[in-house]
Amino acid sequence: MYPVLRRLKKGDLLTTYDEPYQGRNRRYYKITPEGKKQFGIIQQEWQDFKTGIDKMLGDDQDE
């Protein structure tokens, strides 16, 4: 999971900040505006892909 988070951070899709918690630092991740934009694009691509597969399988219902 952490390699993916680092890659998203490197791509400016996430930011991080640390806060102390019970004597240790805890790292928090926050999605950036660009990350939200990319997430929307990926969601639409997935929905389009799913719709195509559903049509091929004869399931035209949107679940």
Buried (B, 14 or more C-beta within 10 A) or exposed (E): EEEEBEEBBEEEBBEEEEEEEEEEEEEEEEBBEEBEEBEEEEEEEEEEEEEEEBEEEEEEEEE
